[in-house]
Amino acid sequence: MELDGSQHGEQVIYDETRTHKLETMGYRMLRFWDNDVLTNIEGVLEAILVALASPAPHPNPLPGGERGQGSRET
C-alpha cells in the first residue's frame, strides 16, 4: 500500500512503471491519496478489505521455474 501526496500527480509514469514491476513480482499495490486517508478512512479501509478478499496476483514468471512443471518422480 502506498499513500500519495500531491507530488505523485506529477510522476504518474514513474508510479505506473513501479506498480507494474511490483505486480510482476507478485505484489499487489494499493495506492491512496493522503487526503482520502484523512477524510475518508472508512472508504480506504473498505478498499483494503476488498483487496484482501480477492486473489493475489501471481508473479510472472513464477519463482523457481514452477510454471508448466508437474511433479517429478525419480
N, C-alpha and C positions, 0 to 999 in steps of 0.2 A: 504494500500500500504506500502511496506517496501523497503528501499534501503539497499542493502547488500554490504559490503566491503569484502575484501579478506578473513577475518576471517570466513565468513559464508561458505566458501568452505570446512572448517574443521568440521562444525557442521550441516551437511546435515540432519542427522536423527532427530536432535532436531527441525530444521526448518520444516521438513515434518510433524512431530508429532504436532507441534504448529499450522501449517496450517490446518491440518485435524480437530483439536479441534475447531478452529475458524469457519471453514466451517460447522461443525455440529451445531454450534450456529447460523448459518445463515449469516455469514460474508463471503465476497469474498476477497481472498488475491491476491494481485498483487505484485510480487517481481521483482525488477530490480537491476542490478549491478550498483554500483556508477559510474563506467566508462561509462556505457550506457547512464546514465543521462547527464554526462559531454560531451560525444562525439556524441550522437545520440538522442537528446531531441525530435526531430520530431517523431522518431520511438516509443519512450516511450509514448509520448502524444497520438499517434495513437492507441497504445495498450490500453491505459486508455479509450479512446473514444469507442473502440470496446467493452470493458468490460462493460461500462456504458449502451451500447445499447442492451446488451444481458440480459436475465432474471437473477435475483439474485437467489442464492441457497436458498433453504428452510431449516430452522432449523430442526434437527431431534433429538428428537421428537419436534413437533410444540409446542410452549408455550401454557400453559393452557389446554392441552389435546384436542386441536382443531381437531386433525386427526380423521376422521371417524365419527364425530358427526354432525348430521343435526340440523336444528333449532328445538327448543322445544317450544311447546305451553303449557301453563298451564291453 
